[in-house]
Amino acid sequence: MCIIENVNEFRMTKYEIKEVLLMNNVFEWELDLIVLLQNTLPWLRPIMQFFTTIGEPFVYILVMLILIWCVDYRFGVKYATLILCSSFINSFSKILIRAPRPYFIDDRIHVSHLEDGYGMPSGHAQNSTVALITLSNYKNMTRFRIAFIAVIILIGLSRVYLGYHSPIQVLAGWIMGVCVIGIVYKFENPQGSSRLERIKTMSIKIKTLIILLLWLVSMTYLIACVNDVQMKIDYASKISIYMGTLIGIQWGSKRLSTRINAIQLDHRMGKLLARCLVGFPLVFALIYCVKMAEKHITDMWVSGTLQFILMIGVGLWVSYGAIIVFDKLSILKSED
């Protein structure tokens, strides 16, 4: 594995020196701990790289598609909503706090590749907490709860070992993830307040308006308060992807809500493979267009808006269009 030992040039072009110094809330002991781990336990790197990989966004996307199309539609929509909300909260928190990653400020820390974005809170720690705790509460998956918690911890530790986050940044990610799960518990608790129940049952138009306003506010803040151009483009893309997909998922699941009670997903392997073969190509095609927009369109508003619209299409296809197509092709419902 190629280890990048000196990223000073990257730091100076990616971040203004003044901004890094002002926002440097990484403690010296955290940097020393990362250096100690890397120098004394070099054999751990492949293991830590594995756990950090299973915490990457593409894994959550794959799980989302499998859950919605192959396992349990309602639970898959819930999982997708949680992950997308958590990802948005994480990205917006990062641009509010603007804390550097450890390897941005210490040459002793070795990394295998460069990662864009700020460090606080850790997205891997937060989203793995939300995703795996949600999965652990699904039917017969409760028996694996301890294993899921162990994976959450290992993903967080991998981010520290690999130098992408400090211990406090990972801890903040875990706390944020638990808070997201706690809010969901409040929504689902039958003893919850009537105010929360009203929010839960609000119309799709109001939900869409709220998501759209959050997207506009975050994009506006990004333009006004973040100086680095590339950082603006990176976070505009992330926020647009999360919010666009969330709207699409909400619209699609609402349109299907009158029909989904009658759908019992066919879990036979042949039907599962058929649904994946039919559903995945359009998802990949739309995501490819999103990546091209991010790469070739420099205007943040134009690029962000286009990605936002494209990801609405992804959400609609995943939660509605693909289900209708599966039904038409007789590869959706169980024949029992």
DRENDO-1510 file (C-alpha; in Angstrom, 1 decimal, always signed):
<recs>
REC; n; res; u; v; w
REC; 1; MET; +0.0; +0.0; +0.0 .
REC; 2; CYS; +1.3; +3.4; -0.9 .
REC; 3; ILE; +1.6; +5.7; +2.1 .
REC; 4; ILE; +1.5; +9.4; +1.6 .
REC; 5; GLU; +4.0; +10.8; +4.1 .
REC; 6; ASN; +4.0; +14.5; +3.3 .
REC; 7; VAL; +0.8; +16.4; +2.5 .
REC; 8; ASN; +1.9; +19.9; +3.2 .
REC; 9; GLU; +1.4; +21.0; -0.4 .
REC; 10; PHE; -2.1; +19.6; -0.3 .
REC; 11; ARG; -2.9; +21.4; +2.9 .
REC; 12; MET; -1.7; +24.7; +1.6 .
REC; 13; THR; -3.8; +24.5; -1.5 .
REC; 14; LYS; -6.8; +23.0; +0.1 .
REC; 15; TYR; -7.1; +25.2; +3.2 .
REC; 16; GLU; -6.0; +28.7; +4.0 .
REC; 17; ILE; -3.3; +28.7; +6.7 .
REC; 18; LYS; -5.2; +31.2; +8.8 .
REC; 19; GLU; -8.4; +29.1; +8.7 .
REC; 20; VAL; -6.5; +25.9; +9.8 .
REC; 21; LEU; -4.9; +27.7; +12.7 .
REC; 22; LEU; -8.1; +29.3; +13.9 .
REC; 23; MET; -10.1; +26.1; +13.6 .
REC; 24; ASN; -7.5; +23.8; +15.0 .
REC; 25; ASN; -9.3; +22.2; +17.9 .
REC; 26; VAL; -7.4; +18.9; +17.7 .
REC; 27; PHE; -5.5; +18.4; +21.0 .
REC; 28; GLU; -1.8; +17.5; +20.9 .
REC; 29; TRP; -2.3; +14.3; +22.8 .
REC; 30; GLU; -4.7; +13.1; +20.1 .
REC; 31; LEU; -2.0; +13.6; +17.5 .
REC; 32; ASP; +0.6; +11.8; +19.6 .
REC; 33; LEU; -1.8; +8.9; +20.2 .
REC; 34; ILE; -2.3; +8.4; +16.4 .
REC; 35; VAL; +1.4; +8.5; +15.8 .
REC; 36; LEU; +2.0; +6.0; +18.6 .
REC; 37; LEU; -0.6; +3.6; +17.2 .
REC; 38; GLN; +0.7; +3.8; +13.6 .
REC; 39; ASN; +4.3; +3.4; +14.6 .
REC; 40; THR; +3.9; +0.6; +17.2 .
REC; 41; LEU; +1.1; -1.4; +15.5 .
REC; 42; PRO; +1.8; -1.2; +11.7 .
REC; 43; TRP; +0.4; -4.7; +11.2 .
REC; 44; LEU; -3.1; -3.3; +12.1 .
REC; 45; ARG; -3.3; -1.1; +8.9 .
REC; 46; PRO; -5.0; -3.7; +6.6 .
REC; 47; ILE; -7.5; -4.6; +9.3 .
REC; 48; MET; -8.3; -1.0; +10.0 .
REC; 49; GLN; -8.6; -0.3; +6.3 .
REC; 50; PHE; -11.1; -3.0; +6.0 .
REC; 51; PHE; -13.3; -1.6; +8.8 .
REC; 52; THR; -13.1; +1.9; +7.4 .
REC; 53; THR; -14.1; +0.6; +4.0 .
REC; 54; ILE; -17.3; -1.0; +5.3 .
REC; 55; GLY; -18.2; +2.4; +6.8 .
REC; 56; GLU; -18.0; +4.1; +3.4 .
REC; 57; PRO; -21.2; +5.8; +1.9 .
REC; 58; PHE; -21.4; +3.3; -1.0 .
REC; 59; VAL; -21.9; +0.5; +1.5 .
REC; 60; TYR; -25.0; +2.3; +3.0 .
REC; 61; ILE; -26.4; +2.9; -0.5 .
REC; 62; LEU; -26.0; -0.8; -1.4 .
REC; 63; VAL; -27.7; -1.8; +1.9 .
REC; 64; MET; -30.5; +0.7; +1.3 .
REC; 65; LEU; -31.2; -0.7; -2.2 .
REC; 66; ILE; -31.1; -4.3; -1.0 .
REC; 67; LEU; -33.4; -3.6; +2.0 .
REC; 68; ILE; -36.0; -1.7; -0.1 .
REC; 69; TRP; -36.0; -4.1; -3.1 .
REC; 70; CYS; -35.2; -7.4; -1.6 .
REC; 71; VAL; -35.9; -7.6; +2.2 .
REC; 72; ASP; -38.6; -5.2; +3.6 .
REC; 73; TYR; -39.9; -2.2; +1.7 .
REC; 74; ARG; -41.1; -0.2; +4.8 .
REC; 75; PHE; -38.0; -1.0; +6.8 .
REC; 76; GLY; -35.8; -0.1; +3.9 .
REC; 77; VAL; -37.4; +3.3; +3.5 .
REC; 78; LYS; -37.0; +4.0; +7.2 .
REC; 79; TYR; -33.3; +3.0; +7.0 .
REC; 80; ALA; -32.8; +5.2; +3.9 .
REC; 81; THR; -34.5; +8.2; +5.6 .
REC; 82; LEU; -32.3; +7.8; +8.7 .
REC; 83; ILE; -29.0; +7.5; +6.8 .
REC; 84; LEU; -29.8; +10.4; +4.6 .
REC; 85; CYS; -30.9; +12.7; +7.5 .
REC; 86; SER; -27.8; +11.6; +9.5 .
REC; 87; SER; -25.5; +12.3; +6.5 .
REC; 88; PHE; -26.9; +15.8; +6.0 .
REC; 89; ILE; -26.6; +16.6; +9.7 .
REC; 90; ASN; -23.0; +15.4; +9.7 .
REC; 91; SER; -22.0; +17.4; +6.6 .
REC; 92; PHE; -23.7; +20.6; +7.9 .
REC; 93; SER; -22.1; +20.1; +11.3 .
REC; 94; LYS; -18.7; +19.8; +9.6 .
REC; 95; ILE; -19.0; +23.1; +7.7 .
REC; 96; LEU; -20.2; +24.8; +10.9 .
REC; 97; ILE; -17.3; +23.6; +13.0 .
REC; 98; ARG; -14.7; +23.4; +10.3 .
REC; 99; ALA; -12.2; +21.3; +12.3 .
REC; 100; PRO; -9.2; +19.9; +10.3 .
REC; 101; ARG; -8.4; +16.2; +10.0 .
REC; 102; PRO; -5.3; +15.2; +12.1 .
REC; 103; TYR; -3.1; +14.5; +9.1 .
REC; 104; PHE; -3.8; +18.1; +7.8 .
REC; 105; ILE; -1.8; +19.5; +10.7 .
REC; 106; ASP; +0.8; +16.8; +11.6 .
REC; 107; ASP; +3.4; +15.5; +9.2 .
REC; 108; ARG; +4.1; +12.5; +11.4 .
REC; 109; ILE; +0.7; +11.0; +10.6 .
REC; 110; HIS; +0.7; +8.7; +7.5 .
REC; 111; VAL; -2.4; +8.2; +5.3 .
REC; 112; SER; -3.0; +5.9; +2.4 .
REC; 113; HIS; -5.0; +8.5; +0.5 .
REC; 114; LEU; -6.3; +12.0; +0.8 .
REC; 115; GLU; -9.8; +12.7; +2.0 .
REC; 116; ASP; -11.7; +15.9; +1.3 .
REC; 117; GLY; -13.8; +17.6; +4.0 .
REC; 118; TYR; -13.5; +18.7; +7.6 .
REC; 119; GLY; -13.1; +16.3; +10.5 .
REC; 120; MET; -15.7; +17.1; +13.2 .
REC; 121; PRO; -17.8; +15.0; +13.7 .
REC; 122; SER; -16.7; +11.8; +12.1 .
REC; 123; GLY; -19.1; +10.7; +9.4 .
REC; 124; HIS; -18.0; +7.1; +9.6 .
REC; 125; ALA; -18.6; +7.0; +13.3 .
REC; 126; GLN; -22.0; +8.8; +13.1 .
REC; 127; ASN; -23.5; +7.0; +10.2 .
REC; 128; SER; -22.3; +3.5; +11.2 .
REC; 129; THR; -23.9; +4.1; +14.6 .
REC; 130; VAL; -27.2; +5.1; +12.9 .
REC; 131; ALA; -27.1; +2.3; +10.3 .
REC; 132; LEU; -26.1; -0.6; +12.5 .
REC; 133; ILE; -28.3; +0.2; +15.5 .
REC; 134; THR; -31.2; +0.6; +13.0 .
REC; 135; LEU; -30.3; -2.8; +11.5 .
REC; 136; SER; -29.9; -4.4; +14.9 .
REC; 137; ASN; -33.6; -3.5; +15.7 .
REC; 138; TYR; -35.0; -5.3; +12.7 .
REC; 139; LYS; -36.8; -8.6; +13.5 .
REC; 140; ASN; -34.4; -11.5; +14.0 .
REC; 141; MET; -31.3; -9.2; +13.7 .
REC; 142; THR; -31.5; -8.3; +17.4 .
REC; 143; ARG; -29.5; -11.4; +18.2 .
REC; 144; PHE; -26.5; -9.7; +16.5 .
REC; 145; ARG; -26.7; -6.5; +18.4 .
REC; 146; ILE; -23.5; -7.0; +20.3 .
REC; 147; ALA; -21.7; -7.8; +17.0 .
REC; 148; PHE; -23.1; -4.6; +15.5 .
REC; 149; ILE; -21.9; -2.5; +18.4 .
REC; 150; ALA; -18.4; -4.1; +18.1 .
REC; 151; VAL; -18.3; -3.1; +14.4 .
REC; 152; ILE; -19.4; +0.4; +15.2 .
REC; 153; ILE; -16.5; +0.7; +17.7 .
REC; 154; LEU; -14.0; -0.8; +15.2 .
REC; 155; ILE; -15.1; +1.5; +12.4 .
REC; 156; GLY; -14.5; +4.5; +14.7 .
REC; 157; LEU; -11.1; +3.2; +15.9 .
REC; 158; SER; -10.1; +2.6; +12.3 .
REC; 159; ARG; -10.6; +6.3; +11.6 .
REC; 160; VAL; -8.3; +7.2; +14.4 .
REC; 161; TYR; -5.6; +4.7; +13.5 .
REC; 162; LEU; -5.6; +5.7; +9.9 .
REC; 163; GLY; -5.2; +9.4; +10.8 .
REC; 164; TYR; -8.5; +10.7; +9.3 .
REC; 165; HIS; -10.1; +11.7; +12.6 .
REC; 166; SER; -9.0; +12.4; +16.1 .
REC; 167; PRO; -10.5; +10.5; +19.0 .
REC; 168; ILE; -12.7; +13.4; +20.0 .
REC; 169; GLN; -14.0; +13.7; +16.4 .
REC; 170; VAL; -14.9; +10.0; +16.5 .
REC; 171; LEU; -16.5; +10.4; +19.9 .
REC; 172; ALA; -18.5; +13.3; +18.6 .
REC; 173; GLY; -19.7; +11.2; +15.7 .
REC; 174; TRP; -20.9; +8.4; +18.0 .
REC; 175; ILE; -22.7; +10.9; +20.1 .
REC; 176; MET; -24.4; +12.5; +17.1 .
REC; 177; GLY; -25.4; +9.0; +15.9 .
REC; 178; VAL; -27.0; +8.1; +19.2 .
REC; 179; CYS; -28.8; +11.5; +19.2 .
REC; 180; VAL; -30.3; +10.7; +15.8 .
REC; 181; ILE; -31.4; +7.3; +17.0 .
REC; 182; GLY; -32.9; +8.8; +20.1 .
REC; 183; ILE; -35.0; +11.3; +18.2 .
REC; 184; VAL; -36.3; +8.4; +16.1 .
REC; 185; TYR; -37.2; +6.5; +19.2 .
REC; 186; LYS; -39.2; +9.6; +20.4 .
REC; 187; PHE; -41.1; +9.6; +17.1 .
REC; 188; GLU; -41.9; +5.9; +17.3 .
REC; 189; ASN; -42.7; +5.8; +21.1 .
REC; 190; PRO; -46.4; +5.5; +21.4 .
REC; 191; GLN; -46.2; +7.6; +24.6 .
REC; 192; GLY; -44.5; +10.4; +22.7 .
REC; 193; SER; -45.9; +13.9; +22.7 .
REC; 194; SER; -48.7; +14.9; +20.4 .
REC; 195; ARG; -46.5; +17.5; +18.9 .
REC; 196; LEU; -44.0; +14.9; +17.7 .
REC; 197; GLU; -46.9; +12.8; +16.3 .
REC; 198; ARG; -48.1; +15.8; +14.3 .
REC; 199; ILE; -44.6; +16.2; +12.9 .
REC; 200; LYS; -44.5; +12.5; +12.0 .
REC; 201; THR; -47.8; +12.6; +10.1 .
REC; 202; MET; -47.3; +15.9; +8.4 .
REC; 203; SER; -48.2; +16.1; +4.7 .
REC; 204; ILE; -45.6; +15.3; +2.0 .
REC; 205; LYS; -45.8; +18.9; +0.8 .
REC; 206; ILE; -44.7; +20.2; +4.2 .
REC; 207; LYS; -41.9; +17.6; +4.4 .
REC; 208; THR; -40.7; +18.6; +0.9 .
REC; 209; LEU; -40.8; +22.3; +1.9 .
REC; 210; ILE; -38.7; +21.6; +5.0 .
REC; 211; ILE; -36.1; +19.6; +3.1 .
REC; 212; LEU; -35.9; +22.2; +0.4 .
REC; 213; LEU; -35.5; +25.0; +2.9 .
REC; 214; LEU; -32.7; +23.1; +4.7 .
REC; 215; TRP; -31.0; +22.6; +1.4 .
REC; 216; LEU; -31.2; +26.3; +0.5 .
REC; 217; VAL; -30.0; +27.4; +3.9 .
REC; 218; SER; -27.1; +25.0; +3.9 .
REC; 219; MET; -26.1; +26.0; +0.4 .
REC; 220; THR; -26.3; +29.7; +1.2 .
REC; 221; TYR; -24.2; +29.3; +4.4 .
REC; 222; LEU; -21.7; +27.3; +2.4 .
REC; 223; ILE; -21.3; +30.2; -0.1 .
REC; 224; ALA; -21.1; +32.9; +2.5 .
REC; 225; CYS; -18.9; +31.3; +5.2 .
REC; 226; VAL; -16.6; +28.8; +3.6 .
REC; 227; ASN; -13.6; +30.4; +1.8 .
REC; 228; ASP; -12.1; +27.4; -0.1 .
REC; 229; VAL; -13.7; +27.0; -3.5 .
REC; 230; GLN; -13.1; +23.3; -3.7 .
REC; 231; MET; -14.6; +22.8; -0.3 .
REC; 232; LYS; -17.7; +24.6; -1.4 .
REC; 233; ILE; -18.1; +22.3; -4.4 .
REC; 234; ASP; -17.5; +19.2; -2.4 .
REC; 235; TYR; -20.0; +20.0; +0.3 .
REC; 236; ALA; -22.5; +21.4; -2.1 .
REC; 237; SER; -22.4; +18.0; -3.9 .
REC; 238; LYS; -22.8; +16.0; -0.7 .
REC; 239; ILE; -25.7; +18.2; +0.6 .
REC; 240; SER; -27.5; +18.1; -2.7 .
REC; 241; ILE; -27.1; +14.3; -3.0 .
REC; 242; TYR; -28.5; +13.7; +0.5 .
REC; 243; MET; -31.4; +16.2; +0.3 .
REC; 244; GLY; -32.4; +15.3; -3.3 .
REC; 245; THR; -32.5; +11.6; -2.5 .
REC; 246; LEU; -34.4; +12.2; +0.7 .
REC; 247; ILE; -37.2; +14.1; -1.2 .
REC; 248; GLY; -37.3; +11.3; -3.9 .
REC; 249; ILE; -37.6; +8.6; -1.2 .
REC; 250; GLN; -40.4; +10.5; +0.6 .
REC; 251; TRP; -42.3; +11.2; -2.7 .
REC; 252; GLY; -42.0; +7.6; -3.9 .
REC; 253; SER; -42.9; +5.9; -0.6 .
REC; 254; LYS; -45.9; +8.3; -0.3 .
REC; 255; ARG; -47.2; +7.4; -3.8 .
REC; 256; LEU; -46.8; +3.7; -3.1 .
REC; 257; SER; -48.3; +3.9; +0.4 .
REC; 258; THR; -51.8; +2.9; -0.8 .
REC; 259; ARG; -50.4; -0.2; -2.5 .
REC; 260; ILE; -47.5; -1.4; -0.3 .
REC; 261; ASN; -49.6; -3.2; +2.3 .
REC; 262; ALA; -50.5; -5.8; -0.4 .
REC; 263; ILE; -46.9; -6.4; -1.4 .
REC; 264; GLN; -45.1; -9.4; +0.1 .
REC; 265; LEU; -41.6; -9.4; -1.4 .
REC; 266; ASP; -40.6; -12.6; -3.0 .
REC; 267; HIS; -37.4; -13.7; -1.4 .
REC; 268; ARG; -36.4; -16.5; -3.8 .
REC; 269; MET; -32.9; -16.1; -5.1 .
REC; 270; GLY; -34.0; -15.9; -8.8 .
REC; 271; LYS; -36.4; -13.1; -8.1 .
REC; 272; LEU; -33.9; -11.2; -5.9 .
REC; 273; LEU; -31.3; -11.3; -8.6 .
REC; 274; ALA; -33.8; -10.3; -11.3 .
REC; 275; ARG; -34.8; -7.2; -9.3 .
REC; 276; CYS; -31.2; -6.2; -8.8 .
REC; 277; LEU; -30.4; -6.6; -12.5 .
REC; 278; VAL; -33.4; -4.5; -13.5 .
REC; 279; GLY; -33.0; -1.8; -10.7 .
REC; 280; PHE; -29.3; -1.2; -10.4 .
REC; 281; PRO; -28.4; +0.1; -14.0 .
REC; 282; LEU; -30.6; +3.2; -13.7 .
REC; 283; VAL; -29.3; +4.0; -10.2 .
REC; 284; PHE; -25.7; +3.8; -11.5 .
REC; 285; ALA; -26.5; +5.8; -14.6 .
REC; 286; LEU; -28.0; +8.7; -12.6 .
REC; 287; ILE; -25.2; +8.6; -10.0 .
REC; 288; TYR; -22.7; +8.8; -12.9 .
REC; 289; CYS; -24.4; +11.9; -14.2 .
REC; 290; VAL; -24.2; +13.4; -10.7 .
REC; 291; LYS; -20.5; +12.8; -10.5 .
REC; 292; MET; -20.0; +14.3; -14.0 .
REC; 293; ALA; -22.0; +17.4; -12.9 .
REC; 294; GLU; -19.7; +17.7; -9.8 .
REC; 295; LYS; -16.6; +17.3; -11.9 .
REC; 296; HIS; -17.3; +19.5; -14.9 .
REC; 297; ILE; -19.7; +22.3; -13.6 .
REC; 298; THR; -17.8; +24.8; -11.6 .
REC; 299; ASP; -20.7; +27.1; -10.6 .
REC; 300; MET; -21.8; +25.8; -7.2 .
REC; 301; TRP; -25.5; +26.7; -7.5 .
REC; 302; VAL; -25.8; +25.2; -11.0 .
REC; 303; SER; -23.9; +22.0; -10.1 .
REC; 304; GLY; -25.7; +21.6; -6.8 .
REC; 305; THR; -29.2; +22.2; -8.3 .
REC; 306; LEU; -28.5; +19.7; -11.1 .
REC; 307; GLN; -27.3; +17.1; -8.7 .
REC; 308; PHE; -30.3; +17.8; -6.4 .
REC; 309; ILE; -32.7; +17.1; -9.2 .
REC; 310; LEU; -30.9; +14.0; -10.4 .
REC; 311; MET; -30.9; +12.5; -6.9 .
REC; 312; ILE; -34.6; +13.2; -6.6 .
REC; 313; GLY; -34.8; +10.9; -9.6 .
REC; 314; VAL; -32.7; +8.3; -7.9 .
REC; 315; GLY; -35.0; +8.4; -4.8 .
REC; 316; LEU; -38.1; +8.2; -6.9 .
REC; 317; TRP; -36.8; +5.3; -8.9 .
REC; 318; VAL; -35.6; +3.3; -5.8 .
REC; 319; SER; -38.8; +3.8; -3.8 .
REC; 320; TYR; -41.5; +3.9; -6.5 .
REC; 321; GLY; -40.5; +3.5; -10.2 .
REC; 322; ALA; -38.5; +0.3; -9.7 .
REC; 323; ILE; -41.2; -1.3; -7.6 .
REC; 324; ILE; -43.8; -0.6; -10.3 .
REC; 325; VAL; -41.5; -2.1; -12.9 .
REC; 326; PHE; -40.8; -5.1; -10.8 .
REC; 327; ASP; -44.5; -5.7; -10.3 .
REC; 328; LYS; -45.1; -5.4; -14.1 .
REC; 329; LEU; -42.4; -8.0; -14.7 .
REC; 330; SER; -43.8; -10.3; -12.1 .
REC; 331; ILE; -40.6; -10.4; -10.1 .
REC; 332; LEU; -41.8; -8.5; -7.0 .
REC; 333; LYS; -44.6; -10.2; -5.1 .
REC; 334; SER; -44.6; -13.6; -3.5 .
REC; 335; GLU; -47.0; -16.0; -5.1 .
REC; 336; ASP; -48.1; -17.4; -1.8 .
</recs>
